[in-house]
Amino acid sequence: MTERDKYIKAWSYEGYRGYSPGEYAISTYIGECNPKRTTIIDFGTGTGRGALALYNLGFEVTMVDIADNCLDRKVADKLGRNLVIGNLWEHLDLPRADEGYCTDVMEHIPPEHVEAVVKNIMGLCKRAFFQICLVEDKFGEVIGEQLHLTVESFDWWKDLLSRHGAIISCGDMDENGWFYIEA
């Protein structure tokens, strides 16, 4: 099963849509990073609820995801034209943005593609916010697939991200870490 097929399957389950990390990380992103309301790419947008919240805060939003069935209906109706389907370790033909927003994505990336994903994100953005889960996933059992493929420590992620930009700020929240970096 390809990564795309795996996530098309996952997004077909209502239970997978129940919690949107991108939606809940908005308060950390806005509160800790104080980004300017400008262009932003939501990398691995998922339900798109985080992207919709950013749009409602005044950002011009582009969304990227590997699965074409990821968006909640409400988000698809409002912002669906802004969704680009692609995987993050391949070249993405997108315009540059001032900000990148990447929540609950990096732990899903196959280990051999993690560096390429960070390089691609930082090649498209001046600054990027990452929130990364540091523990194993629980939903993968439902679809018979492992979803968190790169589960590493806060310090491991900090070291990797610092090779691709200057860390402006970061925080270790036990099961999650967040990082704001500048290209």
C-alpha positions in Angstrom: 0.0 0.0 0.0 1.4 3.4 -0.9 1.5 6.3 1.5 -1.2 8.0 -0.5 -3.4 4.9 -0.4 -2.9 4.6 3.4 -4.1 8.2 4.0 -7.0 8.0 1.6 -8.1 4.9 3.7 -7.5 6.7 7.0 -9.4 9.8 6.0 -12.4 7.6 5.0 -12.9 6.9 8.8 -14.8 9.5 10.8 -12.8 8.6 13.8 -9.6 9.8 12.2 -11.2 13.2 11.6 -12.3 13.6 15.2 -9.2 15.4 16.4 -7.4 18.0 14.2 -3.9 18.8 15.6 -3.6 21.7 13.2 -6.7 23.3 14.6 -5.5 23.0 18.2 -1.9 24.1 17.5 -3.1 27.5 16.2 -3.0 29.0 19.7 0.6 27.9 20.2 1.6 29.2 16.8 -0.1 32.6 17.2 0.8 33.0 20.9 4.4 31.9 20.7 5.5 32.9 17.2 3.4 36.0 16.6 3.4 35.6 12.8 2.4 38.4 10.5 -0.9 37.8 8.8 0.3 37.1 5.3 0.8 34.1 2.9 1.0 30.7 4.5 1.2 27.1 3.4 -0.4 24.5 5.6 1.8 21.4 4.9 -0.2 18.2 5.5 -3.4 20.1 6.1 -5.5 17.0 6.9 -9.0 18.1 7.8 -8.1 21.7 6.9 -9.6 23.0 10.1 -6.3 24.6 11.0 -6.1 26.2 7.6 -9.6 27.5 7.9 -8.7 29.0 11.3 -5.6 30.7 9.7 -7.8 32.0 6.9 -10.3 33.4 9.4 -7.4 35.1 11.1 -6.5 36.9 7.9 -3.9 34.6 6.3 -3.8 33.9 2.6 -3.8 30.1 2.8 -2.6 27.3 0.5 -3.1 23.7 1.7 -1.1 20.7 0.7 -1.9 17.1 1.5 -1.2 13.6 0.1 -4.8 12.5 0.1 -7.6 14.1 -1.9 -10.3 13.2 0.6 -8.7 14.8 3.6 -10.7 18.0 3.9 -13.8 18.4 6.1 -16.8 19.3 4.0 -17.0 22.8 5.5 -13.4 23.5 4.7 -13.7 22.0 1.2 -16.7 24.3 0.5 -14.8 27.4 1.6 -11.1 26.7 0.7 -11.1 23.6 -1.5 -9.8 25.5 -4.5 -6.6 26.1 -2.4 -5.8 22.4 -1.9 -2.8 21.0 -3.7 -2.4 17.2 -3.8 1.2 16.0 -3.5 3.6 14.3 -1.2 6.0 16.5 0.7 9.2 14.7 -0.2 8.8 15.3 -3.9 9.2 18.7 -5.6 6.1 20.8 -5.0 5.3 23.4 -7.6 4.0 26.0 -5.3 4.6 29.8 -5.0 6.8 30.8 -2.0 5.1 31.9 1.2 6.1 33.9 4.1 5.0 31.3 6.6 4.8 27.5 6.7 2.5 25.6 9.1 3.2 21.9 9.6 1.4 20.1 12.4 1.2 16.3 13.1 3.0 15.6 9.8 6.7 15.0 10.3 6.2 11.9 12.4 4.1 10.4 9.5 7.0 10.8 7.0 9.0 7.7 6.2 12.5 8.1 7.8 14.3 8.1 4.5 12.3 11.1 3.4 12.4 13.3 6.5 15.3 15.5 5.4 13.8 16.0 1.9 10.5 17.2 3.5 12.1 19.7 5.8 14.3 20.9 2.8 11.2 21.3 0.6 9.2 23.2 3.3 12.1 25.5 4.1 12.7 26.1 0.4 9.1 27.4 0.0 8.9 29.5 3.2 10.7 32.2 5.0 9.7 30.8 8.4 8.0 27.6 9.4 6.1 26.3 12.4 6.4 22.6 13.1 4.4 20.7 15.8 5.6 17.1 15.9 4.2 14.2 17.9 6.9 12.4 19.8 5.0 9.2 20.5 3.6 6.2 18.6 0.1 6.6 17.0 -3.0 4.8 18.1 -5.2 5.0 15.0 -3.0 2.9 12.7 -4.4 -0.3 14.3 -7.8 0.6 12.9 -6.6 0.5 9.3 -3.9 -2.1 9.9 -1.1 0.3 9.1 1.6 2.1 11.1 1.0 5.8 10.8 3.9 7.3 12.9 6.9 6.2 11.0 9.5 8.6 12.4 9.1 8.7 16.2 12.0 10.5 17.7 12.8 12.7 20.7 12.4 16.5 21.0 16.2 16.9 20.9 16.5 14.7 17.8 14.0 16.9 15.9 15.6 20.1 17.2 18.9 19.0 15.8 17.5 18.0 12.5 15.5 21.2 12.0 18.5 23.4 13.1 20.4 22.0 10.1 17.7 23.6 7.8 17.2 27.0 9.5 17.7 29.0 12.6 15.4 28.0 15.4 13.7 31.1 16.6 11.8 29.4 19.4 10.7 26.0 20.4 8.9 24.1 23.2 8.9 20.5 24.5 5.3 19.6 25.5 6.0 16.0 26.6 4.2 14.1 23.8 4.7 16.9 21.3 7.3 19.4 20.4 6.9 22.6 18.5 9.6 24.5 16.6 9.6 27.9 14.8 12.4 28.2 12.4 13.7 30.7 9.8 15.3 29.8 6.5 
